[in-house]
Amino acid sequence: MKTRMLRDIEVSEVGMGCMAFSHGYGSIPDERYSIEAIRGAYEAGCTFFDTAEVYGPNLARSQRGHNERIVGKALADVRDDVVIATKLFLDPGIGSPYKRIRKHLEASMDRLQTDFVDLYYLHRMASTPVEDVAEAMGQLIDEGLIGGWGLSQVGVDTISRAQAVTPLSAVQNIYSMVERDVEDEVIPYCAGHRIGLVAFSPVASGLLSGKVKSTAQFERVDDVRTWVPQLSERNLAANRPLVEMLEDFAATKGCTPAQLSLAWMLAKWDNVVPIPGSKNKGRILENLGAAEVELTADELTELEGALDSITIYGHRGFTR
Ligand SMILES: NC(=O)c1ccc[n+]([C@@H]2O[C@H](COP(=O)([O-])OP(=O)(O)OC[C@H]3O[C@@H](n4cnc5c(N)ncnc54)[C@H](OP(=O)(O)O)[C@@H]3O)[C@@H](O)[C@H]2O)c1
């Protein structure tokens, strides 16, 4: 697969979000299945895998690291060939930000079976000033414990303050055809500073695949789709024109709607890398196949025009 740069970190053009093997989309698959699915993605050319310390059943503290353990096991013997990104939450606590962050990092490295994390994100801003986090991350880079660092769900003000202390490799924000806030300032800023924009929930939790027909499909336990605004029963119906436009456009391109939605962001921006998530081995490969879907400049213009003419119902936003 073609690659892109997140500052100095080279990753496959489409990465893989591993969260659903532990949290967020209902029942958790058998560990062996999840490991095979991750290996399947690697064998199909994916070299960029996204996890977080909190990804565990119901985000319970006692289940922290569930996902990192699976990712670590799946990739242990190809560790040098892949980029692993993980994230921490920084609670207020005793000790310098460096000491507190390092403690989280060491626990993550242990679970990931590695002595190096390629890309380490702060999952959400909290009470610690971003400058202090940036300084600590810079120290971890100097010590060779992480390859680069990033922030998640942040705006340009926070990014630029952090960037002034230790340049970022990536910002991971929500971005899809129905969540385009980052197009105004965040992506252009990142593009101008060699920062990758890693797009999470890039197929809008399944909406853009056209496969979500009713909320009855969702599971009731630990399933984000029960509150994702575009997926309420009413908004699913209201967003049908978007889905139908995608289905028609994708048919003319000989691809699927999910692939088209990923190819769209790849065609629009050189610094964007989507990390779709799925528990389904076939769909994981389908999403990686988006890297093969080339949109001409005319097709991109036509798609943009169609998107601009359709009202989107429901919004999550990047400051959430
Ligand atoms: N930084 C953050 O705060 C943050 C927040 C959320 C997520 N993330 C990361 O971003 C990754 C992706 O986000 P996400 O999983 O929330 O959203 P997503 O990739 O937009 O959507 C995942 C959902 O869409 C369905 N889906 C995916 N591809 C499909 C396809 N080709 N056809 C039909 N359905 C498809 C999946 O169902 P099936 O499983 O049935 O295929 C699943 O229900 C996560 O794994 C995680 O690593 C980060």
The ligand as a Gaussian input file, in Angstrom:
#p B3LYP/6-31G(d) Opt

LIG

0 1
 N       -9.155000       9.599000      19.535000
 C      -10.381000       9.303000      19.880000
 O      -10.940000       9.919000      20.779000
 C      -11.096000       8.185000      19.168000
 C      -12.497000       8.062000      19.287000
 C      -13.128000       7.023000      18.593000
 C      -12.383000       6.154000      17.818000
 N      -11.024000       6.289000      17.729000
 C      -10.219000       5.389000      16.893000
 O      -10.721000       5.434000      15.566000
 C      -11.020000       4.120000      15.111000
 C      -12.201000       4.159000      14.167000
 O      -13.311000       4.820000      14.735000
 P      -14.721000       4.135000      14.953000
 O      -14.547000       2.662000      15.020000
 O      -15.380000       4.854000      16.052000
 O      -15.573000       4.552000      13.686000
 P      -15.672000       4.093000      12.152000
 O      -14.425000       3.477000      11.689000
 O      -16.198000       5.298000      11.451000
 O      -16.878000       3.036000      12.191000
 C      -16.863000       1.783000      12.790000
 C      -18.262000       1.193000      12.593000
 O      -18.570000       1.186000      11.215000
 C      -18.803000      -0.127000      10.737000
 N      -18.052000      -0.276000       9.492000
 C      -16.753000       0.036000       9.289000
 N      -16.420000      -0.227000       8.006000
 C      -17.524000      -0.704000       7.415000
 C      -17.807000      -1.150000       6.100000
 N      -16.886000      -1.161000       5.139000
 N      -19.077000      -1.580000       5.808000
 C      -20.034000      -1.586000       6.771000
 N      -19.819000      -1.163000       8.044000
 C      -18.573000      -0.738000       8.353000
 C      -18.311000      -1.062000      11.815000
 O      -19.135000      -2.203000      11.886000
 P      -18.546000      -3.717000      11.791000
 O      -17.659000      -3.908000      12.952000
 O      -19.789000      -4.537000      11.833000
 O      -17.840000      -3.797000      10.460000
 C      -18.442000      -0.220000      13.066000
 O      -19.758000      -0.346000      13.564000
 C      -11.255000       3.322000      16.389000
 O      -11.022000       1.934000      16.210000
 C      -10.245000       3.940000      17.338000
 O       -8.971000       3.343000      17.146000
 C      -10.394000       7.301000      18.403000

